[in-house]
Amino acid sequence: MENLEKFVRLANFFGNHIGMKPWGRLDGFQRRFLFYFSSINLLITFIAESSYIIVTITSDFILAVMTLSYVTFIVVAYAKWYYLYTYQTERTAFFQRLETLFPCTKSQQEAIKLSEYIRMNKLSTISYTISFLMCISTYTFYTIARQFIYTNLLHVPGTERNLPYQAVYPWDWRDNWTYYVCYVSQGFAGWHSTCAQMAFDLMLCTLSTHLIMHYDHISRSLEGYQTKFAEIHGKNGLTQQARAAMELKAVKDDIKFISSIVAYHTELLRFDWSHADIRFQKMTILVAERAQDPAALKATKLITISRDTMTVIMQMSYKFFTVLRTMYGD
């Protein structure tokens, strides 16, 4: 039997490393320690990198711009961190509502085609996770691997020690043991920034997949439904499909980032509702009118999230990464 935990397992994995589960509250000493350690260490790295930008902006503009990309990465991580920390109560209530809608029996899971959506969710989240981890691992280990090769394998004398990310610290760290402390600190900062962003992004992807699964199931149910005047008019209450439509409207009010029911206006036109009860007709008109607005997920109010935009973002990120790494290597 499948459960909702499988949908959010990967997001919870990254959230645990910064002391915040996307589904659940912060509790326990270990989780609180991770939360404060990661946030403070990330703040120290942010200050050190920002100081480097201020110091070198006039003498080496290109290197300062490269460091600005690292600082921006931390800022984005803090923004997603803030959301995960601030909206814990609302997020928990939302997950609890989704858990009540989750199919519990084997027959319900087969009817809703749960296995297909789990497979689709795994494919998208794991591929995104692998590409993200490869990028951050390259940034973190490239410098020390390069130094190891030049010093121990090629025996090049006078190899200068460098950190993964350019930063200014109030002491000389190059020729003593504090170099390794700074390196580990920046490595953890990069990892915690990645965890914050991955936990947030994977949570949104999981929630979207989960909601689409329910909406697709209801659309299929409406497509095969044939209304009869006697069937509807002869009952005191509404039919099961009518109640489902009302439930959809209630869910829509709770789910702010879903603008409308996916393709409902198309599905409503596939069955004859003109001879149904007057209450059902009014409700159908409201649902069809609301469904005229296309459903879309947006990053803030500027960018519509789709496969095309995600592909463009990943391509631009990789090109930007290769350019910076080439300049940094030179």
N, C-alpha and C positions, 0 to 999 in steps of 0.2 A: 504494500500500500504506500502510495506517495503522500507527502504532506507539504504544507507551505514552507517548512524549514528548508527543504531542498532548493526552493527558489532563491532564498536569501542567504544560503550557506556561504557563498563566496564573498558577498558583501559583508557579512558578519566576520569573516576571517580577517579582512583588512581592517574593519572597524575595531576589532579586539586589540590590534597592535597600537592603536592610539587611545585606547581606553573608552571607546564609544561604539556600542553595537547599534547598527541601524534599526534593529528590532530588539528593544530592551533598554533598560536604564543602566546608569553607571553605578556599580556596586562592587564591594570587595576591595581589600587593600591593594592587591596586584593591579587591578584595573585602574584604580585611582592613581597609583604610582606611574603607570604607563601614560595616563592622561597628562599629569603635571610634568613628567620628565620630557615627553615628546613636545609639548607646547612650549616649555621653557627653552629646551635645546633648539627648537626651530626659531624661536625669537632671537636667541643669541646669534644664530647663523644669519638671520635676516639683517640684524644690526651690522654684523661684520661685512656682509656683502654690500649693504647700502653705503657703509663707510668707504669701501673700496671705490665705489662709483663716484662718490664726492671727491676723493683724492685724485683719481685718474681721469676725470671727465675732460680736463683741459689738456693733459699731456698725451693721453692715449684714448682717443674717443671711441675707436672700434672695440677695444677691450672693455671699455666701460659699458658699451651697448650690449656686448656679449653677457656681461655680468648682470645687466638689467633684465635679461631674459630669465636668469635664475631667480632674481628677486620677484619677478612677475609670477613665476611658478609657485613661489611660497605664498604670495598674496592670494592667488586663486585657491590654494589649499586652505588658507585661513578662512576664506569666504565660505567654502563648503564645510569646513570645520564648524564655523559659527552656526550654520543652518542645522547641522547634526546635533549640536549642543543645545541650541535655543528651542527647537521645536520637537523636543523629545515627547512631550505629552500628546501633541497632535499626531505625531508620527505613530506612536504606540496605539492610539485610538483607531487610526486608519488601518493599521495592520490587524488589529483585533476584528475590525469589520470585515476585512478581506478573509480572515480565518473562518468567520462564520459562514461566508459564501463558498468556502473551499469544499469540493466534493469529498465526502467521507467514505462512501462505499465503492466497491470495485465497479459496479454497474454504472454509478454516476460518473466515475472517472473515465470509463470507456465511452460513455455518451458525450462527454465534454471534450474527448480526445486529449486528455491530459498529457499522455506520454509524448505526443507530437510537440506540444508547447514546451515541455521540459527539455526536449532535445533541441528545439530552436533556441531556447534561453541559454542552454549550455554552449551551443555553438557560437553565439554572439558574445557572451560574456568571457568565455575562455580565450577566444581569439583576441579580443580587445585586451584582456589581461596580459597575455603573452607578449604582445607588441609593446605595451606600456612598460612591462618589466625589463624587456630587452633594452629599451631606450635608457631607462634609469640605471641599469646595471652597467651599460657602456660608459655612461658619464661617471659613475662612481669608481669603477675599477680600471679605467683606461690609464689614469695617471700613475697609479702605483704599479700596474703591470708594465708600463713603459719604463719606469725607473728600474724595476727588477731586471728587465731584459738588458738594458744598457749597462747596468752596474755588475750583475752577476753572470750574465751569459756573454755579452760582448766586451765586458771589462773596459768600458769607456770611462776614463777618469774625469772627475769634476762634474758629474751629472747633478744638476740642480734639483732640489726637492720642490715639488709643487703639490698643491692641494687640488681636489676634484673641482672646486669652484673658487674663483678668485675672491679673496677676503682680506680684511685688515684686522689684526688682533693687536692688543696693546703690549706685546712682547715679541721677541725674536724667536720664532718657532722652527726655523729651518735646520739648525744644527744641534738640536737636542731632542730629548724624548717627548717634548710637548708637540712635536710634529705629528706623532701618531695619535695623540689625544685629539688634536684638531681634525685630523683626517677621519677618525672614527666619528667625531661629532658631526662633521659634514655628511658622512655616510648615513648616519641615523637621521639627519635632517632631510636628506633626499628620500629616504625610505618612508619616513613619517608623512612627508608631503604627498608622496605617491599613495600611501594608504588612505589618507583623507580624501583625495580625489577619487580613488578607485571605489571606496566604500560608498561615496555619494553617487557616482555615475552608475555603478552596478545596481544600487538600490532603485534608481529611476528606471533602469532597463528592466529589472525584475518586476516592478510594479506595473509598468506598461504592458509587459507580456501577460501578466496575470489578469489585468483588466480586459485586454483584448481577447483573451481566452473566454471570459464570461460573455462579452458582447457578441463574439462570433457564435457562441452556443445559442444565445437568445435569438440572434438573427436567423440561424438555421431553424429554430423552433417556429418563429413567425413565418418563415417561408413555406413551411409545410402545413400551416394552420388555415383551415377553411371555416369562416364564420357562418353561423346559421341564426336567423332571427329568432326562431323558437328556442334555440338553445340558450341564447343570451337573455331574451326577454322573459323566459320562464323561470329565471333564478332571481333570488333577492339580491345576491351579491354579483360581483363581476366575475368573469371567467378567469381561468388561471393565466391566460396570456395577457388579459387586461391588467390583472394585478401585477404581473411581471413588468409591464410597461410603466406602471406607477412606481414600482420599486426602482426602475431605471432612473426615473426622474429624481427620486430621493437620493440615489447613489450619485447622480450628476451634481447635486448640490454639495455633496461632501467632497467629491473629487474635483478640485479646482483646476487642475491642469488638463482635464479632459473637456474640450469645448462642446462636444456633442456626441450623441450615440452614433457609432460607426455605421454608415450606410443605411440608417434606419428608414430614410425616406424612400430608398429603393425597395427595401423589403416590404414596407407597408403597402406599396402599390401592387404587390404581387398577389394579394388576396382581396376578395370582395368584401369591403367593410361598409358599403353604402346601405345594406339592409340590416345592419346591426342595431343594437339599442342606442338611443340618442346619447346616453352618457358615454358609451364606448366611442361613438363617432366624435364627440367633442374632445375626448382624451387623445384619440388618434390624430386629430387635426393639430393639437398642441405639440405632440411628439414630432409630427412631420414638419411643422413650422420651425421648431427648434433645430431639427436636423439639417436645415438648409445651410447652416454654417459648417464649413468643412472641419473635420477633426484634425488637429495637429498638435504636436508637442513643440514647445518653443523654449529656447535658452534665453531667459528674461523675456523681453518683448521685441528682440531684434532679429534673431535667427530662428528659422524653422528647422527642427531636427528631422532629418531624413537620411536614407542611405547615401544619397548623393552628397549631402553636406558633410556627413561623417567621413566619406571617402576623400573629399577635398581637404578637410582638416587634417586627416592623417597624412596625406601626401605633402601638404605644406609643412607640417611638423617635421616630417622626415627630411625634407629638403633643407629646412632651416637648421636642423640638427647636423646634417652633413656639412653645410657651409660653415657653421660655427666650429665644428670639430676640425675641419681642414685649416681654418684660420688659426685655431688654437694650437694645432700641431706645428704649423709653420712658425 
